[in-house]
Amino acid sequence: MANLMSWLGKAGILQNEAPKSPWGSGGGSGNGGGSGDGKGGSGGGPRNPWSFPPEGRRPRSGGGDGGGGGGGLFEELFRRARGGGFPGAPGGARLWALVIVGLLLIWVIFTSFHTIGPRERGVVTTLGRYTGTLDSGVKFTLPAPIQMVDVVDVGSVRTEKFPESGANLMLTGDQNIVDLAYSVNWYITDAADYSFQIKDPKETVKDTAESAMRAVIATTTLTEAIGEGQGRISSDVQAAMQKILDEYHAGIRVQSVALTKAAAPEQVDDAFKAVQAAQQGAQGARNNANGYAQQVIAVAQGEAAEFDKIYEQYKTAPQVTRRRLYYETMEQVLARTNKTIVEAPGVTPYLPLPGIRPDAGKAQQGDQK
């Protein structure tokens, strides 16, 4: 600012100085030829070669016939500005106009052309109102702030984990407490609904997941929550979340819900594990008993079916059937016992025969050796 005022002061001095002859001759009715301080319009003395030509001068206002003043400087500045620029900078206004036009062109280019990726969508608003969605590719819109484009990633799967830290205790349907950890995978299906229907999509997903999980656990026993019921819990929570988000028109799809931890609280975990081990042992004993019962029943049913067939034969020939049953029964009994043949009226010495006693042949071979 100081440099500008100094330059303007020098320009005023040059303008206010009267033109003089370079040979020192006074051209007016001044007092001295060399002093140049005459009161006429053309004082004497040498003319300043750096001053404005006589035809470019204007009458100076104020200060007597030849006195200087500050009004001429500002008049000259205004005249130069109207003529195409400031003193020493011809064409300045034109240059500023070109700069402004160039900046406007750059602004239009950078705010009118948009590159949308294959996994993205562009939400277009015109003066703040939603007017459409752009697919992937290079798209053109009106420059900002007339039209604005918000690029939304619709191809990525987002994951929310619960809890972020610490325990996550929930009350089960049988009045027990379970410590749960789980994750939710979700993605965007409608970029416009995702941008305008809900204020904070991420927090909405978290709150919805927490609410749905507590509602499902409230109808589930502790044994199911930490055991074989986890698959049903995940599917029920996913369905409940999707129903709530659809009612919000959130433009979000829940891909999956996975339980990563389901256990009793840490304070009672040891006792609960002991109870769980006892329950598993009891269940194993019941399974073994059921297996044995099924085996015995199958054998009994087979024998009963065989007896039914024999009874049909017995009705046809009773005597023959009775004798055959007697022989078959004696064959089964005598095959597992040692046999002794006694002849009346006295006792006959024991005579081992290979065909009668199973181990008689082995004993005879031992005697021969």
Contacts in CASP RR format, 6 or more apart in sequence:
PFRMAT RR
TARGET T0000
AUTHOR 0000-0000-0000
METHOD contacts of the structure
MODEL  1
MANLMSWLGKAGILQNEAPKSPWGSGGGSGNGGGSGDGKGGSGGGPRNPW
SFPPEGRRPRSGGGDGGGGGGGLFEELFRRARGGGFPGAPGGARLWALVI
VGLLLIWVIFTSFHTIGPRERGVVTTLGRYTGTLDSGVKFTLPAPIQMVD
VVDVGSVRTEKFPESGANLMLTGDQNIVDLAYSVNWYITDAADYSFQIKD
PKETVKDTAESAMRAVIATTTLTEAIGEGQGRISSDVQAAMQKILDEYHA
GIRVQSVALTKAAAPEQVDDAFKAVQAAQQGAQGARNNANGYAQQVIAVA
QGEAAEFDKIYEQYKTAPQVTRRRLYYETMEQVLARTNKTIVEAPGVTPY
LPLPGIRPDAGKAQQGDQK
8 73 0 8 1.000
8 77 0 8 1.000
9 73 0 8 1.000
11 73 0 8 1.000
11 76 0 8 1.000
11 87 0 8 1.000
12 70 0 8 1.000
12 72 0 8 1.000
12 73 0 8 1.000
12 76 0 8 1.000
14 48 0 8 1.000
14 50 0 8 1.000
14 51 0 8 1.000
14 52 0 8 1.000
15 51 0 8 1.000
15 52 0 8 1.000
15 57 0 8 1.000
15 72 0 8 1.000
15 73 0 8 1.000
15 76 0 8 1.000
16 60 0 8 1.000
16 68 0 8 1.000
16 69 0 8 1.000
16 70 0 8 1.000
16 72 0 8 1.000
16 73 0 8 1.000
17 48 0 8 1.000
17 51 0 8 1.000
18 36 0 8 1.000
18 41 0 8 1.000
18 42 0 8 1.000
18 43 0 8 1.000
18 44 0 8 1.000
18 51 0 8 1.000
18 66 0 8 1.000
19 42 0 8 1.000
19 47 0 8 1.000
19 48 0 8 1.000
19 51 0 8 1.000
19 52 0 8 1.000
19 53 0 8 1.000
19 54 0 8 1.000
19 57 0 8 1.000
20 26 0 8 1.000
20 36 0 8 1.000
20 43 0 8 1.000
20 44 0 8 1.000
20 45 0 8 1.000
20 46 0 8 1.000
20 47 0 8 1.000
20 48 0 8 1.000
21 27 0 8 1.000
21 44 0 8 1.000
21 45 0 8 1.000
21 46 0 8 1.000
21 47 0 8 1.000
22 46 0 8 1.000
22 47 0 8 1.000
22 49 0 8 1.000
23 46 0 8 1.000
24 33 0 8 1.000
24 34 0 8 1.000
24 44 0 8 1.000
24 45 0 8 1.000
24 46 0 8 1.000
25 33 0 8 1.000
25 44 0 8 1.000
25 45 0 8 1.000
26 32 0 8 1.000
26 33 0 8 1.000
26 34 0 8 1.000
26 36 0 8 1.000
26 42 0 8 1.000
26 43 0 8 1.000
26 44 0 8 1.000
26 45 0 8 1.000
27 42 0 8 1.000
27 43 0 8 1.000
27 44 0 8 1.000
28 38 0 8 1.000
28 40 0 8 1.000
28 41 0 8 1.000
28 42 0 8 1.000
28 43 0 8 1.000
28 44 0 8 1.000
29 38 0 8 1.000
29 39 0 8 1.000
29 40 0 8 1.000
30 36 0 8 1.000
30 37 0 8 1.000
30 38 0 8 1.000
30 39 0 8 1.000
30 40 0 8 1.000
30 43 0 8 1.000
30 44 0 8 1.000
31 37 0 8 1.000
31 38 0 8 1.000
31 39 0 8 1.000
32 38 0 8 1.000
32 44 0 8 1.000
32 45 0 8 1.000
33 44 0 8 1.000
33 45 0 8 1.000
34 44 0 8 1.000
34 45 0 8 1.000
34 46 0 8 1.000
35 44 0 8 1.000
35 45 0 8 1.000
36 43 0 8 1.000
36 44 0 8 1.000
36 45 0 8 1.000
37 43 0 8 1.000
38 44 0 8 1.000
38 66 0 8 1.000
39 64 0 8 1.000
39 65 0 8 1.000
39 66 0 8 1.000
40 65 0 8 1.000
40 66 0 8 1.000
41 65 0 8 1.000
41 66 0 8 1.000
42 54 0 8 1.000
58 72 0 8 1.000
58 75 0 8 1.000
58 76 0 8 1.000
60 66 0 8 1.000
60 67 0 8 1.000
60 68 0 8 1.000
60 69 0 8 1.000
60 71 0 8 1.000
60 72 0 8 1.000
61 69 0 8 1.000
61 71 0 8 1.000
61 72 0 8 1.000
62 68 0 8 1.000
62 69 0 8 1.000
63 69 0 8 1.000
76 87 0 8 1.000
77 86 0 8 1.000
77 87 0 8 1.000
80 86 0 8 1.000
80 87 0 8 1.000
81 93 0 8 1.000
84 90 0 8 1.000
84 91 0 8 1.000
84 92 0 8 1.000
84 93 0 8 1.000
84 94 0 8 1.000
85 91 0 8 1.000
85 92 0 8 1.000
85 93 0 8 1.000
86 92 0 8 1.000
107 143 0 8 1.000
107 144 0 8 1.000
108 143 0 8 1.000
111 143 0 8 1.000
111 144 0 8 1.000
112 140 0 8 1.000
112 141 0 8 1.000
112 142 0 8 1.000
112 143 0 8 1.000
113 138 0 8 1.000
113 139 0 8 1.000
113 140 0 8 1.000
114 122 0 8 1.000
114 134 0 8 1.000
114 138 0 8 1.000
114 139 0 8 1.000
114 140 0 8 1.000
114 141 0 8 1.000
114 149 0 8 1.000
114 151 0 8 1.000
115 137 0 8 1.000
115 138 0 8 1.000
115 139 0 8 1.000
116 122 0 8 1.000
116 134 0 8 1.000
116 135 0 8 1.000
116 136 0 8 1.000
116 137 0 8 1.000
116 138 0 8 1.000
116 139 0 8 1.000
116 151 0 8 1.000
117 136 0 8 1.000
117 137 0 8 1.000
118 136 0 8 1.000
119 136 0 8 1.000
119 153 0 8 1.000
119 154 0 8 1.000
119 155 0 8 1.000
119 156 0 8 1.000
120 136 0 8 1.000
120 151 0 8 1.000
120 152 0 8 1.000
120 153 0 8 1.000
120 154 0 8 1.000
120 155 0 8 1.000
121 133 0 8 1.000
121 134 0 8 1.000
121 135 0 8 1.000
121 136 0 8 1.000
121 151 0 8 1.000
121 152 0 8 1.000
121 154 0 8 1.000
121 191 0 8 1.000
122 133 0 8 1.000
122 134 0 8 1.000
122 139 0 8 1.000
122 149 0 8 1.000
122 150 0 8 1.000
122 151 0 8 1.000
122 152 0 8 1.000
122 191 0 8 1.000
123 130 0 8 1.000
123 132 0 8 1.000
123 133 0 8 1.000
123 134 0 8 1.000
123 149 0 8 1.000
123 150 0 8 1.000
123 151 0 8 1.000
123 152 0 8 1.000
123 191 0 8 1.000
123 192 0 8 1.000
123 195 0 8 1.000
123 196 0 8 1.000
124 130 0 8 1.000
124 131 0 8 1.000
124 132 0 8 1.000
124 133 0 8 1.000
124 134 0 8 1.000
124 141 0 8 1.000
124 147 0 8 1.000
124 148 0 8 1.000
124 149 0 8 1.000
125 131 0 8 1.000
125 147 0 8 1.000
125 148 0 8 1.000
125 149 0 8 1.000
125 150 0 8 1.000
126 142 0 8 1.000
126 146 0 8 1.000
126 147 0 8 1.000
127 145 0 8 1.000
127 146 0 8 1.000
128 148 0 8 1.000
130 192 0 8 1.000
130 195 0 8 1.000
130 196 0 8 1.000
131 147 0 8 1.000
132 192 0 8 1.000
133 191 0 8 1.000
133 192 0 8 1.000
134 141 0 8 1.000
134 149 0 8 1.000
139 149 0 8 1.000
141 147 0 8 1.000
141 149 0 8 1.000
150 195 0 8 1.000
152 188 0 8 1.000
152 191 0 8 1.000
152 194 0 8 1.000
152 195 0 8 1.000
153 188 0 8 1.000
154 187 0 8 1.000
154 188 0 8 1.000
154 189 0 8 1.000
154 191 0 8 1.000
155 187 0 8 1.000
155 188 0 8 1.000
156 187 0 8 1.000
157 185 0 8 1.000
157 186 0 8 1.000
157 187 0 8 1.000
157 255 0 8 1.000
158 185 0 8 1.000
158 186 0 8 1.000
158 187 0 8 1.000
158 202 0 8 1.000
158 205 0 8 1.000
159 183 0 8 1.000
159 184 0 8 1.000
159 185 0 8 1.000
160 183 0 8 1.000
160 184 0 8 1.000
160 186 0 8 1.000
160 202 0 8 1.000
160 205 0 8 1.000
160 206 0 8 1.000
160 209 0 8 1.000
161 181 0 8 1.000
161 182 0 8 1.000
161 183 0 8 1.000
162 168 0 8 1.000
162 180 0 8 1.000
162 181 0 8 1.000
162 182 0 8 1.000
162 183 0 8 1.000
162 184 0 8 1.000
162 206 0 8 1.000
162 209 0 8 1.000
162 210 0 8 1.000
162 213 0 8 1.000
163 181 0 8 1.000
167 179 0 8 1.000
167 265 0 8 1.000
167 266 0 8 1.000
168 179 0 8 1.000
168 180 0 8 1.000
168 181 0 8 1.000
169 177 0 8 1.000
169 178 0 8 1.000
169 179 0 8 1.000
169 265 0 8 1.000
170 177 0 8 1.000
170 178 0 8 1.000
170 179 0 8 1.000
170 180 0 8 1.000
170 213 0 8 1.000
170 214 0 8 1.000
170 217 0 8 1.000
170 218 0 8 1.000
171 177 0 8 1.000
171 214 0 8 1.000
171 217 0 8 1.000
171 218 0 8 1.000
172 178 0 8 1.000
172 217 0 8 1.000
172 218 0 8 1.000
172 220 0 8 1.000
172 221 0 8 1.000
172 222 0 8 1.000
172 225 0 8 1.000
173 217 0 8 1.000
173 218 0 8 1.000
173 219 0 8 1.000
173 220 0 8 1.000
173 221 0 8 1.000
173 222 0 8 1.000
174 221 0 8 1.000
174 222 0 8 1.000
176 221 0 8 1.000
176 222 0 8 1.000
176 264 0 8 1.000
177 222 0 8 1.000
177 264 0 8 1.000
177 265 0 8 1.000
178 217 0 8 1.000
178 222 0 8 1.000
178 225 0 8 1.000
178 226 0 8 1.000
178 262 0 8 1.000
178 263 0 8 1.000
178 264 0 8 1.000
178 265 0 8 1.000
179 261 0 8 1.000
179 262 0 8 1.000
179 263 0 8 1.000
179 264 0 8 1.000
179 265 0 8 1.000
179 266 0 8 1.000
180 213 0 8 1.000
180 217 0 8 1.000
180 225 0 8 1.000
180 259 0 8 1.000
180 261 0 8 1.000
180 262 0 8 1.000
181 259 0 8 1.000
181 260 0 8 1.000
181 261 0 8 1.000
181 262 0 8 1.000
182 209 0 8 1.000
182 213 0 8 1.000
182 234 0 8 1.000
182 237 0 8 1.000
182 257 0 8 1.000
182 258 0 8 1.000
182 259 0 8 1.000
182 260 0 8 1.000
182 261 0 8 1.000
183 257 0 8 1.000
183 258 0 8 1.000
183 260 0 8 1.000
184 205 0 8 1.000
184 209 0 8 1.000
184 241 0 8 1.000
184 254 0 8 1.000
184 256 0 8 1.000
184 257 0 8 1.000
185 254 0 8 1.000
185 255 0 8 1.000
185 256 0 8 1.000
185 257 0 8 1.000
185 258 0 8 1.000
186 205 0 8 1.000
186 252 0 8 1.000
186 253 0 8 1.000
186 254 0 8 1.000
186 255 0 8 1.000
187 252 0 8 1.000
187 253 0 8 1.000
187 255 0 8 1.000
188 194 0 8 1.000
188 251 0 8 1.000
188 252 0 8 1.000
188 253 0 8 1.000
189 251 0 8 1.000
189 252 0 8 1.000
189 253 0 8 1.000
190 251 0 8 1.000
193 249 0 8 1.000
193 250 0 8 1.000
193 251 0 8 1.000
194 201 0 8 1.000
194 250 0 8 1.000
194 251 0 8 1.000
194 252 0 8 1.000
197 248 0 8 1.000
197 249 0 8 1.000
197 250 0 8 1.000
197 251 0 8 1.000
198 204 0 8 1.000
198 248 0 8 1.000
198 250 0 8 1.000
201 250 0 8 1.000
201 252 0 8 1.000
204 245 0 8 1.000
204 248 0 8 1.000
204 250 0 8 1.000
205 241 0 8 1.000
205 245 0 8 1.000
205 252 0 8 1.000
208 241 0 8 1.000
208 244 0 8 1.000
208 245 0 8 1.000
209 237 0 8 1.000
209 241 0 8 1.000
209 257 0 8 1.000
211 244 0 8 1.000
212 237 0 8 1.000
212 240 0 8 1.000
212 241 0 8 1.000
212 244 0 8 1.000
213 237 0 8 1.000
215 240 0 8 1.000
216 233 0 8 1.000
216 236 0 8 1.000
216 237 0 8 1.000
216 240 0 8 1.000
217 225 0 8 1.000
217 233 0 8 1.000
220 229 0 8 1.000
220 233 0 8 1.000
222 264 0 8 1.000
223 279 0 8 1.000
224 230 0 8 1.000
224 232 0 8 1.000
224 233 0 8 1.000
225 233 0 8 1.000
225 262 0 8 1.000
226 262 0 8 1.000
226 263 0 8 1.000
226 264 0 8 1.000
226 276 0 8 1.000
227 262 0 8 1.000
230 259 0 8 1.000
230 262 0 8 1.000
231 259 0 8 1.000
233 259 0 8 1.000
234 256 0 8 1.000
234 257 0 8 1.000
234 258 0 8 1.000
234 259 0 8 1.000
235 257 0 8 1.000
237 257 0 8 1.000
238 254 0 8 1.000
238 256 0 8 1.000
238 257 0 8 1.000
241 254 0 8 1.000
241 257 0 8 1.000
242 253 0 8 1.000
242 254 0 8 1.000
245 251 0 8 1.000
245 252 0 8 1.000
245 254 0 8 1.000
263 269 0 8 1.000
264 272 0 8 1.000
264 273 0 8 1.000
310 321 0 8 1.000
310 325 0 8 1.000
313 321 0 8 1.000
314 321 0 8 1.000
314 322 0 8 1.000
338 357 0 8 1.000
339 356 0 8 1.000
339 357 0 8 1.000
340 350 0 8 1.000
341 348 0 8 1.000
341 351 0 8 1.000
341 356 0 8 1.000
342 348 0 8 1.000
352 360 0 8 1.000
352 361 0 8 1.000
352 363 0 8 1.000
352 364 0 8 1.000
353 360 0 8 1.000
354 360 0 8 1.000
354 361 0 8 1.000
354 364 0 8 1.000
END
